Amino acid sequence: MTVAQLKLSASSENSPPAGLSDEARALWFVHADRWEEAHTIAQDIDTPVGSWIHALLHLIEGDENNARYWFTRAARPSVRPSEIEALWTQIAECVLND
């Protein structure tokens, strides 16, 4: 699946496509504006990528202090709220290309 296909699916479908990784499912829910479901999934991904997704979620939520904590756990630089869409795309490219 490509980043564009993941975005389209999240914009037009009621549930994520079968076979997605937990990371891709969390990103699907982020793009579908279903924060709670994305957060529930991200909390159970105990990897640097899971922490990166968690940082994105707290940035979306507006909790920049918590987001910085998760960026640190992910070993990734913090970004500003204005960069949320670009960050989503960057994470999706990483997740979908692994």
N, C-alpha and C positions, 0 to 999 in steps of 0.2 A: 504494500500500500504506500502511496506517496503522501506527502504533506497536504497537497491540494485535495486528494481524495478523502483524507481524514477530516479536513475542514468541511468539505461538502457534505460528508456523512453526518457530521455533528450539526450542521445547519438544516439538514432535511430529514433526518431519521429520528425515531423515538428512542432508539437504543444503539449502542456501539456494535459494529460488525463482529461476528464471531471470530475467534482466533487471535484477537489483539492481545499483546502483552499487557500486564497490569499498568506499565508506564504509558503505553499508548491509550489504554482505556481511560486513565486519569486525564490525559490531555484531551481526549474526546469530550469528556464531561466538562472540562474547563471551557472548551470552545462552545459547548452547548449551553453555557451559563448555568451549569448545575454544580456550583461550588462545593456544596456539602458532599455530594457523591464523589467528586474528584478528591476532596480532602480525605474522606474515609479510605479510599484506595491508596493515596499517597502515604498515609500514616503507616501502612503495612509494608511499604517498600523500603527495606533497610539497606539501601545502597546510596552511593553518591548521586546517582541520577534521581532516585526517590527524594533525596534531600533537595535537589535542584528544583524538582516539581513542587515540593513543599514550599520552597522559597517563592516560587511564582505565585502560588495560591495566597500566601500571606501578603505579597505585594498587591495582588488584586483586591484583597480584603482591606487594604489600606494600613496594615500593621507592618510598617517598614522596619521597626526594631526586630520583630520576630522574623521577618524576611531575611534581614542581615544575618541572624543566627543560622538560618538554614542555608544561606549562600556559603557561609563559612564551613558548615558541615559538608557541603557539596564540593568544597575547594574551588568555588567559582566566584568571580567578582560580582559584587552587588550591582544592581542596575536601578535606574529611576522608574517610577510608575509610568512615565511617558514611553518607556521602552517595553511595556508588557507584551504587545503583539509580536514584536521582533524576538523577544525572549521565548515566547510560546513556539514560534517557528524554529528557532535555534534548537530548543529542546526536542521538538518533534523530529527534526532532521537527524539528530543524534539517535533518538529512540528507534526511528523507522529504518535507519541505515545499519543498525547493529545486527 
